[in-house]
Amino acid sequence: MSTQQVLLARQPIYDRALEIAAYELLYRPIDLLVTGDISGDQATSEVIVHAFTELGLGIVTDGKRAFINFTEGWFKNPPPFNNNLIVMEILEDTEVTDSLVSSTLKLKEQGYAIALDDFVYEEKWEKILPHIDIVKVDLRKHTKKELIQTTKKLGRYHCELLAEKVETYEELLYCKGLGFTLFQGFFLSKPQNIEGKVIPTSKLVVMQLLQELQDPDSKMTDIEAWISRDPSLTYKILRIVNSPAYGIRNQIDSLQQAITILGLTQIQQWASIIALSQLSDKPNALVLTSMVRAKMCELIALRSQLKNAESYFILGLFSTLDAFMDRKLEDILDSLPLSEDLNDALLNHSGVNGIILHSVICHEQARWDGINWDELQPLKINAKVVEEAYLHSVDWAQKSFSEIIGSPSNEPSNKY
């Protein structure tokens, strides 16, 4: 079985409380980034081998279930992996044969969860729907009327409904009203519409802190004074500096000591993350996404040996500010003392830092065709470097996340 280098990304699947319930694993062989084709069986083989053996599924999915597309061949002869970690997806173009139904029943008896991918109602599905746990409905393939009709038909079966390609909070609320319980899409990374609403005090306080942290004239004592005003922020920074990640033998008990040990740049990074994580109206999943993006930008910049590579962390983090603050990014940046280059990169993806940010976002969304690999070549960045940075960032974010908020349970749900 081939174990060629692949690009692997994960897309979160959220429950109704916007907690991450699972991840879908998406994949592309590096050799086929530009041209080429690959069979469904081989594609599935690559995902499984790469995720389960070379990477470790715990790193990729943080102990949550992984949705993976399977062809009929894999349903007949599945590899011996943990059935609690996998949701087996039947592709939309699969022929529903007696053999497929029989294989599905056997897998169900073994404890596997089965999902239908990109579901559009056809009579052929009637034969297998009674045995399906989750039906994934692509919003882009349905009008509102068709969506209502589809959910009514699916209501006859004991399956959970997952809405795919949810792009706005309005779509999220609409799907909740139709009975969907799982959601996949990029709505979480976009601001909610708050026109006419007063910006909450909590967000104004966070903006003031971000302004102070990014002020080039701020001294160490100024940063310490701002952070010390927030006991929770101080506590979490001390918790981070005393964590195993830093390997400090003696207990650090003061903010001044922490700043001296970590340095101003890392204190600015951690304080920014923690401040954003304390916004009570935003789910933890958004914090995790922003941390992965920020760290990935920084790691790629370090790999390219760019000057001020640490500033790329703030570049990635601040690219999600609109989602945290529910304001247009350009309006937020007007109030932050950032360089012109950083502003242009955030708003227009221009310059070297803009190229890196754009590439990171494309990888995050598994839009690998959107990455301009020719622009990355002079920076000594190729697909392998991007993939390594992504996996390191995911691992770092998940470990750091537990220090900031407390890690959610890694036990996979058995409700499917």
Long-range contacts (C-beta under 8 A, 24 or more apart in sequence): 1-45, 1-49, 2-42, 2-45, 2-46, 2-49, 3-46, 3-49, 3-50, 3-53, 3-54, 4-29, 4-30, 4-31, 4-46, 5-29, 5-30, 5-31, 5-383, 5-384, 5-387, 6-30, 6-46, 6-47, 6-50, 6-387, 7-33, 7-363, 7-368, 7-383, 7-386, 7-387, 8-47, 8-50, 8-51, 8-55, 8-60, 8-387, 8-390, 8-391, 9-363, 9-364, 9-365, 9-366, 9-390, 10-60, 10-61, 10-66, 10-394, 11-184, 11-365, 11-366, 12-184, 12-188, 12-285, 12-289, 13-67, 13-162, 13-182, 13-183, 13-184, 14-182, 14-183, 14-184, 14-188, 14-283, 14-285, 15-181, 15-182, 15-183, 16-176, 16-181, 16-183, 17-283, 18-183, 18-188, 18-283, 18-285, 19-283, 19-284, 19-285, 19-408, 20-62, 20-64, 20-285, 20-288, 20-408, 21-64, 21-65, 21-182, 21-413, 22-61, 22-64, 22-65, 22-66, 22-67, 22-87, 22-182, 22-413, 23-60, 23-61, 23-62, 23-64, 23-65, 23-66, 23-67, 24-66, 24-67, 24-68, 24-184, 25-51, 25-60, 25-61, 25-66, 25-67, 25-68, 26-366, 28-366, 28-368, 30-383, 30-384, 30-387, 33-368, 33-369, 33-373, 33-383, 40-69, 40-71, 40-73, 40-91, 41-71, 41-73, 41-74, 43-69, 44-68, 44-69, 44-70, 44-71, 44-74, 48-79, 48-81, 52-81, 55-391, 57-85, 58-410, 59-391, 59-394, 59-395, 59-398, 60-391, 60-394, 61-85, 62-398, 62-410, 63-409, 63-410, 63-411, 63-412, 64-410, 64-412, 64-413, 65-113, 65-412, 65-413, 65-416, 67-115, 69-117, 72-97, 72-99, 72-100, 72-103, 75-100, 75-103, 75-104, 75-107, 76-103, 78-107, 78-112, 83-110, 83-111, 83-112, 83-113, 84-111, 84-412, 84-414, 85-412, 86-112, 86-113, 87-112, 87-113, 87-114, 87-115, 87-133, 87-134, 87-416, 88-112, 88-113, 88-114, 88-115, 89-115, 89-116, 89-117, 89-136, 90-114, 90-115, 90-116, 90-117, 90-128, 90-132, 91-117, 91-118, 92-116, 92-117, 92-118, 92-119, 92-120, 95-124, 96-124, 96-125, 96-127, 96-128, 100-128, 101-127, 101-128, 101-131, 104-128, 104-131, 104-132, 105-131, 113-416, 115-162, 118-164, 119-150, 120-150, 121-149, 121-150, 121-153, 129-154, 129-157, 129-159, 130-157, 130-158, 132-157, 132-159, 133-159, 133-160, 133-416, 134-159, 134-160, 134-161, 134-162, 134-182, 134-416, 135-159, 135-160, 135-161, 135-162, 136-162, 136-164, 136-184, 137-161, 137-162, 137-163, 137-164, 137-180, 138-164, 138-165, 139-163, 139-164, 139-165, 139-166, 139-167, 139-171, 139-175, 139-185, 140-165, 144-174, 147-178, 148-178, 151-178, 151-179, 151-180, 155-179, 160-416, 169-193, 186-365, 188-283, 188-285, 188-286, 188-289, 188-323, 189-286, 189-289, 189-320, 189-323, 190-322, 190-323, 191-322, 191-323, 191-325, 191-326, 191-327, 191-328, 192-326, 193-326, 194-326, 194-327, 199-325, 199-327, 200-281, 202-278, 202-279, 202-280, 203-279, 203-324, 203-325, 203-326, 206-275, 206-276, 206-278, 206-279, 206-324, 206-325, 207-325, 207-332, 207-335, 207-336, 209-271, 209-272, 209-275, 210-272, 210-275, 210-336, 211-335, 211-336, 211-337, 213-268, 213-271, 213-272, 214-268, 214-314, 214-336, 214-337, 214-338, 215-337, 216-337, 220-259, 220-264, 223-259, 223-264, 223-267, 223-268, 223-271, 224-255, 224-256, 224-259, 227-255, 227-267, 227-271, 228-255, 230-275, 232-274, 232-278, 233-271, 233-274, 233-275, 233-278, 236-270, 236-274, 236-403, 236-404, 237-267, 237-270, 237-271, 237-274, 239-403, 240-270, 240-400, 240-403, 240-404, 243-403, 245-399, 245-400, 245-403, 265-310, 266-310, 268-314, 269-294, 269-310, 269-313, 269-314, 269-317, 272-314, 272-317, 273-317, 273-404, 274-404, 276-317, 276-321, 276-324, 277-404, 277-405, 279-324, 282-323, 282-324, 284-401, 284-405, 284-408, 286-320, 286-323, 286-324, 287-401, 287-404, 287-405, 288-397, 288-398, 288-401, 289-320, 289-364, 290-316, 290-317, 290-320, 290-324, 291-317, 291-393, 291-396, 291-397, 291-400, 291-401, 292-364, 292-390, 292-393, 292-394, 292-397, 293-317, 293-319, 293-320, 293-360, 293-361, 293-364, 293-393, 295-392, 295-393, 295-396, 295-397, 296-360, 296-363, 296-364, 296-389, 296-390, 296-393, 297-353, 297-356, 297-357, 297-360, 299-389, 299-392, 299-393, 300-356, 300-359, 300-360, 300-381, 300-385, 300-386, 300-389, 301-353, 301-356, 303-380, 303-381, 303-385, 303-389, 304-356, 304-379, 304-380, 304-381, 305-380, 306-352, 306-379, 311-342, 311-353, 312-353, 312-356, 314-342, 315-342, 315-345, 315-346, 315-353, 315-356, 315-357, 316-357, 316-360, 318-342, 318-346, 319-346, 319-357, 319-361, 352-379, 355-379, 356-381, 359-386, 363-390, 364-390
